[in-house]
Amino acid sequence: MKRLTFKGEGFLLYGILYSLGRFFIEGLRTDSLMLGEYRVAQLISVVTIVLFSGLIVWMRKKGYKKRL
């Protein structure tokens, strides 16, 4: 069964997976830039994951151009 995706979905998925990995790796660092009690790199990763996930859901609902 072929799965239809929209143009750019691969990029968004890559961004989500990259940010997920970076979130965990940044948690291991001891020399991170902090904003209060949170690491800035982890905050950026969470924002990217939420934004890109939202874009995937929104674009699938809108029925953007499909490709094989």
PDB file of N, CA, C and O in Angstrom:
ATOM      1  N   MET A   1       0.843  -1.186   0.000  1.00  0.00           N
ATOM      2  CA  MET A   1       0.000   0.000   0.000  1.00  0.00           C
ATOM      3  C   MET A   1       0.883   1.244   0.000  1.00  0.00           C
ATOM      4  O   MET A   1       1.743   1.401   0.867  1.00  0.00           O
ATOM      5  N   LYS A   2       0.674   2.109  -0.955  1.00  0.00           N
ATOM      6  CA  LYS A   2       1.451   3.340  -1.024  1.00  0.00           C
ATOM      7  C   LYS A   2       0.842   4.384  -0.104  1.00  0.00           C
ATOM      8  O   LYS A   2      -0.378   4.511  -0.001  1.00  0.00           O
ATOM      9  N   ARG A   3       1.714   5.126   0.561  1.00  0.00           N
ATOM     10  CA  ARG A   3       1.270   6.173   1.471  1.00  0.00           C
ATOM     11  C   ARG A   3       1.445   7.515   0.773  1.00  0.00           C
ATOM     12  O   ARG A   3       2.553   7.856   0.358  1.00  0.00           O
ATOM     13  N   LEU A   4       0.384   8.266   0.643  1.00  0.00           N
ATOM     14  CA  LEU A   4       0.462   9.564   0.006  1.00  0.00           C
ATOM     15  C   LEU A   4       0.876  10.616   1.027  1.00  0.00           C
ATOM     16  O   LEU A   4       0.346  10.663   2.137  1.00  0.00           O
ATOM     17  N   THR A   5       1.814  11.444   0.644  1.00  0.00           N
ATOM     18  CA  THR A   5       2.278  12.527   1.514  1.00  0.00           C
ATOM     19  C   THR A   5       2.231  13.831   0.729  1.00  0.00           C
ATOM     20  O   THR A   5       2.117  13.828  -0.497  1.00  0.00           O
ATOM     21  N   PHE A   6       2.319  14.933   1.442  1.00  0.00           N
ATOM     22  CA  PHE A   6       2.356  16.222   0.766  1.00  0.00           C
ATOM     23  C   PHE A   6       3.801  16.678   0.625  1.00  0.00           C
ATOM     24  O   PHE A   6       4.689  16.195   1.327  1.00  0.00           O
ATOM     25  N   LYS A   7       4.021  17.602  -0.281  1.00  0.00           N
ATOM     26  CA  LYS A   7       5.361  18.126  -0.505  1.00  0.00           C
ATOM     27  C   LYS A   7       5.841  18.841   0.762  1.00  0.00           C
ATOM     28  O   LYS A   7       5.129  19.674   1.322  1.00  0.00           O
ATOM     29  N   GLY A   8       7.032  18.511   1.195  1.00  0.00           N
ATOM     30  CA  GLY A   8       7.610  19.137   2.372  1.00  0.00           C
ATOM     31  C   GLY A   8       7.423  18.335   3.647  1.00  0.00           C
ATOM     32  O   GLY A   8       7.977  18.694   4.686  1.00  0.00           O
ATOM     33  N   GLU A   9       6.660  17.266   3.592  1.00  0.00           N
ATOM     34  CA  GLU A   9       6.428  16.481   4.800  1.00  0.00           C
ATOM     35  C   GLU A   9       7.715  15.815   5.284  1.00  0.00           C
ATOM     36  O   GLU A   9       7.924  15.675   6.489  1.00  0.00           O
ATOM     37  N   GLY A  10       8.560  15.413   4.374  1.00  0.00           N
ATOM     38  CA  GLY A  10       9.845  14.817   4.756  1.00  0.00           C
ATOM     39  C   GLY A  10      10.705  15.798   5.533  1.00  0.00           C
ATOM     40  O   GLY A  10      11.330  15.430   6.527  1.00  0.00           O
ATOM     41  N   PHE A  11      10.738  17.045   5.082  1.00  0.00           N
ATOM     42  CA  PHE A  11      11.493  18.080   5.785  1.00  0.00           C
ATOM     43  C   PHE A  11      10.944  18.307   7.185  1.00  0.00           C
ATOM     44  O   PHE A  11      11.710  18.415   8.142  1.00  0.00           O
ATOM     45  N   LEU A  12       9.620  18.381   7.314  1.00  0.00           N
ATOM     46  CA  LEU A  12       9.013  18.599   8.626  1.00  0.00           C
ATOM     47  C   LEU A  12       9.276  17.425   9.557  1.00  0.00           C
ATOM     48  O   LEU A  12       9.548  17.623  10.741  1.00  0.00           O
ATOM     49  N   LEU A  13       9.199  16.204   9.035  1.00  0.00           N
ATOM     50  CA  LEU A  13       9.471  15.027   9.844  1.00  0.00           C
ATOM     51  C   LEU A  13      10.938  15.007  10.290  1.00  0.00           C
ATOM     52  O   LEU A  13      11.236  14.672  11.436  1.00  0.00           O
ATOM     53  N   TYR A  14      11.844  15.365   9.387  1.00  0.00           N
ATOM     54  CA  TYR A  14      13.260  15.448   9.735  1.00  0.00           C
ATOM     55  C   TYR A  14      13.467  16.466  10.861  1.00  0.00           C
ATOM     56  O   TYR A  14      14.198  16.195  11.814  1.00  0.00           O
ATOM     57  N   GLY A  15      12.833  17.620  10.756  1.00  0.00           N
ATOM     58  CA  GLY A  15      12.957  18.645  11.783  1.00  0.00           C
ATOM     59  C   GLY A  15      12.463  18.171  13.138  1.00  0.00           C
ATOM     60  O   GLY A  15      13.060  18.494  14.165  1.00  0.00           O
ATOM     61  N   ILE A  16      11.379  17.409  13.150  1.00  0.00           N
ATOM     62  CA  ILE A  16      10.840  16.869  14.404  1.00  0.00           C
ATOM     63  C   ILE A  16      11.818  15.873  15.010  1.00  0.00           C
ATOM     64  O   ILE A  16      12.137  15.960  16.196  1.00  0.00           O
ATOM     65  N   LEU A  17      12.296  14.929  14.209  1.00  0.00           N
ATOM     66  CA  LEU A  17      13.202  13.906  14.722  1.00  0.00           C
ATOM     67  C   LEU A  17      14.547  14.494  15.152  1.00  0.00           C
ATOM     68  O   LEU A  17      15.104  14.079  16.168  1.00  0.00           O
ATOM     69  N   TYR A  18      15.067  15.446  14.397  1.00  0.00           N
ATOM     70  CA  TYR A  18      16.319  16.108  14.753  1.00  0.00           C
ATOM     71  C   TYR A  18      16.165  16.846  16.079  1.00  0.00           C
ATOM     72  O   TYR A  18      17.038  16.762  16.944  1.00  0.00           O
ATOM     73  N   SER A  19      15.065  17.565  16.241  1.00  0.00           N
ATOM     74  CA  SER A  19      14.833  18.317  17.468  1.00  0.00           C
ATOM     75  C   SER A  19      14.631  17.397  18.663  1.00  0.00           C
ATOM     76  O   SER A  19      15.052  17.715  19.775  1.00  0.00           O
ATOM     77  N   LEU A  20      13.995  16.270  18.436  1.00  0.00           N
ATOM     78  CA  LEU A  20      13.804  15.293  19.510  1.00  0.00           C
ATOM     79  C   LEU A  20      15.152  14.757  19.993  1.00  0.00           C
ATOM     80  O   LEU A  20      15.393  14.675  21.197  1.00  0.00           O
ATOM     81  N   GLY A  21      16.017  14.398  19.067  1.00  0.00           N
ATOM     82  CA  GLY A  21      17.359  13.935  19.435  1.00  0.00           C
ATOM     83  C   GLY A  21      18.165  15.009  20.118  1.00  0.00           C
ATOM     84  O   GLY A  21      18.845  14.756  21.112  1.00  0.00           O
ATOM     85  N   ARG A  22      18.085  16.223  19.576  1.00  0.00           N
ATOM     86  CA  ARG A  22      18.834  17.340  20.157  1.00  0.00           C
ATOM     87  C   ARG A  22      18.351  17.666  21.567  1.00  0.00           C
ATOM     88  O   ARG A  22      19.152  18.045  22.422  1.00  0.00           O
ATOM     89  N   PHE A  23      17.051  17.523  21.817  1.00  0.00           N
ATOM     90  CA  PHE A  23      16.498  17.771  23.144  1.00  0.00           C
ATOM     91  C   PHE A  23      17.180  16.878  24.184  1.00  0.00           C
ATOM     92  O   PHE A  23      17.581  17.345  25.249  1.00  0.00           O
ATOM     93  N   PHE A  24      17.304  15.582  23.858  1.00  0.00           N
ATOM     94  CA  PHE A  24      17.910  14.652  24.805  1.00  0.00           C
ATOM     95  C   PHE A  24      19.418  14.855  24.927  1.00  0.00           C
ATOM     96  O   PHE A  24      19.967  14.750  26.024  1.00  0.00           O
ATOM     97  N   ILE A  25      20.089  15.142  23.821  1.00  0.00           N
ATOM     98  CA  ILE A  25      21.530  15.366  23.865  1.00  0.00           C
ATOM     99  C   ILE A  25      21.863  16.624  24.664  1.00  0.00           C
ATOM    100  O   ILE A  25      22.817  16.629  25.441  1.00  0.00           O
ATOM    101  N   GLU A  26      21.090  17.681  24.481  1.00  0.00           N
ATOM    102  CA  GLU A  26      21.338  18.921  25.227  1.00  0.00           C
ATOM    103  C   GLU A  26      21.124  18.720  26.727  1.00  0.00           C
ATOM    104  O   GLU A  26      21.720  19.429  27.538  1.00  0.00           O
ATOM    105  N   GLY A  27      20.275  17.757  27.098  1.00  0.00           N
ATOM    106  CA  GLY A  27      20.074  17.466  28.514  1.00  0.00           C
ATOM    107  C   GLY A  27      21.314  16.887  29.174  1.00  0.00           C
ATOM    108  O   GLY A  27      21.443  16.946  30.396  1.00  0.00           O
ATOM    109  N   LEU A  28      22.225  16.331  28.392  1.00  0.00           N
ATOM    110  CA  LEU A  28      23.451  15.745  28.928  1.00  0.00           C
ATOM    111  C   LEU A  28      24.570  16.774  29.094  1.00  0.00           C
ATOM    112  O   LEU A  28      25.534  16.518  29.816  1.00  0.00           O
ATOM    113  N   ARG A  29      24.460  17.903  28.455  1.00  0.00           N
ATOM    114  CA  ARG A  29      25.530  18.911  28.499  1.00  0.00           C
ATOM    115  C   ARG A  29      25.556  19.615  29.844  1.00  0.00           C
ATOM    116  O   ARG A  29      24.528  19.769  30.504  1.00  0.00           O
ATOM    117  N   THR A  30      26.740  20.037  30.235  1.00  0.00           N
ATOM    118  CA  THR A  30      26.888  20.758  31.499  1.00  0.00           C
ATOM    119  C   THR A  30      27.191  22.235  31.288  1.00  0.00           C
ATOM    120  O   THR A  30      27.170  23.015  32.240  1.00  0.00           O
ATOM    121  N   ASP A  31      27.471  22.624  30.054  1.00  0.00           N
ATOM    122  CA  ASP A  31      27.846  24.010  29.770  1.00  0.00           C
ATOM    123  C   ASP A  31      26.798  24.730  28.925  1.00  0.00           C
ATOM    124  O   ASP A  31      27.146  25.508  28.037  1.00  0.00           O
ATOM    125  N   SER A  32      25.531  24.477  29.195  1.00  0.00           N
ATOM    126  CA  SER A  32      24.459  25.023  28.368  1.00  0.00           C
ATOM    127  C   SER A  32      24.055  26.425  28.806  1.00  0.00           C
ATOM    128  O   SER A  32      24.212  26.803  29.967  1.00  0.00           O
ATOM    129  N   LEU A  33      23.532  27.185  27.851  1.00  0.00           N
ATOM    130  CA  LEU A  33      22.956  28.485  28.141  1.00  0.00           C
ATOM    131  C   LEU A  33      21.602  28.264  28.795  1.00  0.00           C
ATOM    132  O   LEU A  33      20.755  27.543  28.267  1.00  0.00           O
ATOM    133  N   MET A  34      21.407  28.885  29.939  1.00  0.00           N
ATOM    134  CA  MET A  34      20.183  28.661  30.707  1.00  0.00           C
ATOM    135  C   MET A  34      19.299  29.907  30.671  1.00  0.00           C
ATOM    136  O   MET A  34      19.788  31.036  30.642  1.00  0.00           O
ATOM    137  N   LEU A  35      17.992  29.673  30.672  1.00  0.00           N
ATOM    138  CA  LEU A  35      16.994  30.727  30.790  1.00  0.00           C
ATOM    139  C   LEU A  35      16.138  30.327  31.989  1.00  0.00           C
ATOM    140  O   LEU A  35      15.190  29.553  31.862  1.00  0.00           O
ATOM    141  N   GLY A  36      16.488  30.865  33.147  1.00  0.00           N
ATOM    142  CA  GLY A  36      15.860  30.405  34.382  1.00  0.00           C
ATOM    143  C   GLY A  36      16.402  29.027  34.696  1.00  0.00           C
ATOM    144  O   GLY A  36      17.613  28.849  34.825  1.00  0.00           O
ATOM    145  N   GLU A  37      15.521  28.055  34.820  1.00  0.00           N
ATOM    146  CA  GLU A  37      15.980  26.691  35.089  1.00  0.00           C
ATOM    147  C   GLU A  37      15.936  25.803  33.856  1.00  0.00           C
ATOM    148  O   GLU A  37      16.139  24.594  33.959  1.00  0.00           O
ATOM    149  N   TYR A  38      15.674  26.388  32.684  1.00  0.00           N
ATOM    150  CA  TYR A  38      15.555  25.629  31.436  1.00  0.00           C
ATOM    151  C   TYR A  38      16.713  25.939  30.502  1.00  0.00           C
ATOM    152  O   TYR A  38      17.215  27.063  30.467  1.00  0.00           O
ATOM    153  N   ARG A  39      17.129  24.936  29.752  1.00  0.00           N
ATOM    154  CA  ARG A  39      18.176  25.143  28.749  1.00  0.00           C
ATOM    155  C   ARG A  39      17.536  25.736  27.493  1.00  0.00           C
ATOM    156  O   ARG A  39      16.491  25.273  27.035  1.00  0.00           O
ATOM    157  N   VAL A  40      18.171  26.754  26.953  1.00  0.00           N
ATOM    158  CA  VAL A  40      17.639  27.443  25.778  1.00  0.00           C
ATOM    159  C   VAL A  40      17.528  26.483  24.589  1.00  0.00           C
ATOM    160  O   VAL A  40      16.532  26.515  23.867  1.00  0.00           O
ATOM    161  N   ALA A  41      18.530  25.637  24.378  1.00  0.00           N
ATOM    162  CA  ALA A  41      18.497  24.698  23.251  1.00  0.00           C
ATOM    163  C   ALA A  41      17.330  23.724  23.379  1.00  0.00           C
ATOM    164  O   ALA A  41      16.732  23.343  22.373  1.00  0.00           O
ATOM    165  N   GLN A  42      17.002  23.324  24.587  1.00  0.00           N
ATOM    166  CA  GLN A  42      15.874  22.421  24.776  1.00  0.00           C
ATOM    167  C   GLN A  42      14.552  23.140  24.526  1.00  0.00           C
ATOM    168  O   GLN A  42      13.620  22.558  23.971  1.00  0.00           O
ATOM    169  N   LEU A  43      14.474  24.390  24.931  1.00  0.00           N
ATOM    170  CA  LEU A  43      13.259  25.168  24.667  1.00  0.00           C
ATOM    171  C   LEU A  43      13.033  25.326  23.167  1.00  0.00           C
ATOM    172  O   LEU A  43      11.909  25.189  22.684  1.00  0.00           O
ATOM    173  N   ILE A  44      14.105  25.613  22.435  1.00  0.00           N
ATOM    174  CA  ILE A  44      13.998  25.758  20.984  1.00  0.00           C
ATOM    175  C   ILE A  44      13.582  24.431  20.352  1.00  0.00           C
ATOM    176  O   ILE A  44      12.788  24.412  19.411  1.00  0.00           O
ATOM    177  N   SER A  45      14.115  23.326  20.866  1.00  0.00           N
ATOM    178  CA  SER A  45      13.739  22.010  20.348  1.00  0.00           C
ATOM    179  C   SER A  45      12.258  21.727  20.570  1.00  0.00           C
ATOM    180  O   SER A  45      11.579  21.230  19.671  1.00  0.00           O
ATOM    181  N   VAL A  46      11.757  22.038  21.748  1.00  0.00           N
ATOM    182  CA  VAL A  46      10.338  21.806  22.039  1.00  0.00           C
ATOM    183  C   VAL A  46       9.454  22.664  21.140  1.00  0.00           C
ATOM    184  O   VAL A  46       8.441  22.191  20.625  1.00  0.00           O
ATOM    185  N   VAL A  47       9.837  23.919  20.951  1.00  0.00           N
ATOM    186  CA  VAL A  47       9.063  24.808  20.084  1.00  0.00           C
ATOM    187  C   VAL A  47       9.054  24.274  18.653  1.00  0.00           C
ATOM    188  O   VAL A  47       8.015  24.291  17.993  1.00  0.00           O
ATOM    189  N   THR A  48      10.191  23.805  18.175  1.00  0.00           N
ATOM    190  CA  THR A  48      10.279  23.261  16.820  1.00  0.00           C
ATOM    191  C   THR A  48       9.414  22.016  16.671  1.00  0.00           C
ATOM    192  O   THR A  48       8.710  21.867  15.672  1.00  0.00           O
ATOM    193  N   ILE A  49       9.459  21.124  17.653  1.00  0.00           N
ATOM    194  CA  ILE A  49       8.648  19.902  17.604  1.00  0.00           C
ATOM    195  C   ILE A  49       7.167  20.248  17.547  1.00  0.00           C
ATOM    196  O   ILE A  49       6.429  19.691  16.735  1.00  0.00           O
ATOM    197  N   VAL A  50       6.732  21.156  18.397  1.00  0.00           N
ATOM    198  CA  VAL A  50       5.310  21.535  18.445  1.00  0.00           C
ATOM    199  C   VAL A  50       4.900  22.228  17.140  1.00  0.00           C
ATOM    200  O   VAL A  50       3.851  21.917  16.576  1.00  0.00           O
ATOM    201  N   LEU A  51       5.720  23.161  16.664  1.00  0.00           N
ATOM    202  CA  LEU A  51       5.401  23.902  15.449  1.00  0.00           C
ATOM    203  C   LEU A  51       5.335  22.988  14.223  1.00  0.00           C
ATOM    204  O   LEU A  51       4.378  23.051  13.451  1.00  0.00           O
ATOM    205  N   PHE A  52       6.348  22.141  14.045  1.00  0.00           N
ATOM    206  CA  PHE A  52       6.381  21.265  12.879  1.00  0.00           C
ATOM    207  C   PHE A  52       5.283  20.208  12.944  1.00  0.00           C
ATOM    208  O   PHE A  52       4.701  19.860  11.917  1.00  0.00           O
ATOM    209  N   SER A  53       4.994  19.694  14.139  1.00  0.00           N
ATOM    210  CA  SER A  53       3.894  18.728  14.280  1.00  0.00           C
ATOM    211  C   SER A  53       2.565  19.380  13.924  1.00  0.00           C
ATOM    212  O   SER A  53       1.731  18.786  13.241  1.00  0.00           O
ATOM    213  N   GLY A  54       2.381  20.602  14.391  1.00  0.00           N
ATOM    214  CA  GLY A  54       1.164  21.336  14.064  1.00  0.00           C
ATOM    215  C   GLY A  54       1.035  21.589  12.570  1.00  0.00           C
ATOM    216  O   GLY A  54      -0.060  21.507  12.014  1.00  0.00           O
ATOM    217  N   LEU A  55       2.146  21.893  11.924  1.00  0.00           N
ATOM    218  CA  LEU A  55       2.128  22.112  10.474  1.00  0.00           C
ATOM    219  C   LEU A  55       1.746  20.845   9.716  1.00  0.00           C
ATOM    220  O   LEU A  55       0.987  20.901   8.748  1.00  0.00           O
ATOM    221  N   ILE A  56       2.270  19.706  10.154  1.00  0.00           N
ATOM    222  CA  ILE A  56       1.920  18.445   9.496  1.00  0.00           C
ATOM    223  C   ILE A  56       0.427  18.178   9.632  1.00  0.00           C
ATOM    224  O   ILE A  56      -0.236  17.832   8.654  1.00  0.00           O
ATOM    225  N   VAL A  57      -0.098  18.335  10.830  1.00  0.00           N
ATOM    226  CA  VAL A  57      -1.530  18.094  11.052  1.00  0.00           C
ATOM    227  C   VAL A  57      -2.366  19.065  10.221  1.00  0.00           C
ATOM    228  O   VAL A  57      -3.331  18.656   9.576  1.00  0.00           O
ATOM    229  N   TRP A  58      -2.007  20.334  10.230  1.00  0.00           N
ATOM    230  CA  TRP A  58      -2.760  21.359   9.510  1.00  0.00           C
ATOM    231  C   TRP A  58      -2.728  21.116   7.999  1.00  0.00           C
ATOM    232  O   TRP A  58      -3.749  21.233   7.322  1.00  0.00           O
ATOM    233  N   MET A  59      -1.541  20.776   7.478  1.00  0.00           N
ATOM    234  CA  MET A  59      -1.420  20.563   6.035  1.00  0.00           C
ATOM    235  C   MET A  59      -2.158  19.301   5.590  1.00  0.00           C
ATOM    236  O   MET A  59      -2.698  19.263   4.484  1.00  0.00           O
ATOM    237  N   ARG A  60      -2.187  18.281   6.424  1.00  0.00           N
ATOM    238  CA  ARG A  60      -2.952  17.078   6.073  1.00  0.00           C
ATOM    239  C   ARG A  60      -4.450  17.365   6.084  1.00  0.00           C
ATOM    240  O   ARG A  60      -5.187  16.871   5.231  1.00  0.00           O
ATOM    241  N   LYS A  61      -4.896  18.159   7.048  1.00  0.00           N
ATOM    242  CA  LYS A  61      -6.327  18.507   7.100  1.00  0.00           C
ATOM    243  C   LYS A  61      -6.747  19.344   5.909  1.00  0.00           C
ATOM    244  O   LYS A  61      -7.840  19.164   5.373  1.00  0.00           O
ATOM    245  N   LYS A  62      -5.874  20.268   5.488  1.00  0.00           N
ATOM    246  CA  LYS A  62      -6.188  21.141   4.362  1.00  0.00           C
ATOM    247  C   LYS A  62      -6.098  20.409   3.027  1.00  0.00           C
ATOM    248  O   LYS A  62      -6.597  20.910   2.019  1.00  0.00           O
ATOM    249  N   GLY A  63      -5.478  19.245   3.002  1.00  0.00           N
ATOM    250  CA  GLY A  63      -5.390  18.468   1.772  1.00  0.00           C
ATOM    251  C   GLY A  63      -4.426  19.071   0.773  1.00  0.00           C
ATOM    252  O   GLY A  63      -4.756  19.207  -0.405  1.00  0.00           O
ATOM    253  N   TYR A  64      -3.230  19.437   1.233  1.00  0.00           N
ATOM    254  CA  TYR A  64      -2.236  19.986   0.325  1.00  0.00           C
ATOM    255  C   TYR A  64      -1.868  18.979  -0.752  1.00  0.00           C
ATOM    256  O   TYR A  64      -2.172  17.791  -0.640  1.00  0.00           O
ATOM    257  N   LYS A  65      -1.206  19.470  -1.803  1.00  0.00           N
ATOM    258  CA  LYS A  65      -0.855  18.636  -2.949  1.00  0.00           C
ATOM    259  C   LYS A  65      -0.233  17.329  -2.500  1.00  0.00           C
ATOM    260  O   LYS A  65       0.735  17.300  -1.739  1.00  0.00           O
ATOM    261  N   LYS A  66      -0.806  16.272  -2.982  1.00  0.00           N
ATOM    262  CA  LYS A  66      -0.291  14.940  -2.655  1.00  0.00           C
ATOM    263  C   LYS A  66       0.743  14.528  -3.685  1.00  0.00           C
ATOM    264  O   LYS A  66       0.725  14.991  -4.825  1.00  0.00           O
ATOM    265  N   ARG A  67       1.633  13.663  -3.273  1.00  0.00           N
ATOM    266  CA  ARG A  67       2.590  13.089  -4.200  1.00  0.00           C
ATOM    267  C   ARG A  67       2.757  11.618  -3.846  1.00  0.00           C
ATOM    268  O   ARG A  67       2.454  11.214  -2.724  1.00  0.00           O
ATOM    269  N   LEU A  68       3.233  10.816  -4.788  1.00  0.00           N
ATOM    270  CA  LEU A  68       3.409   9.372  -4.550  1.00  0.00           C
ATOM    271  C   LEU A  68       4.702   9.103  -3.872  1.00  0.00           C
ATOM    272  O   LEU A  68       5.023   7.948  -3.591  1.00  0.00           O
TER     273      LEU A  68
END
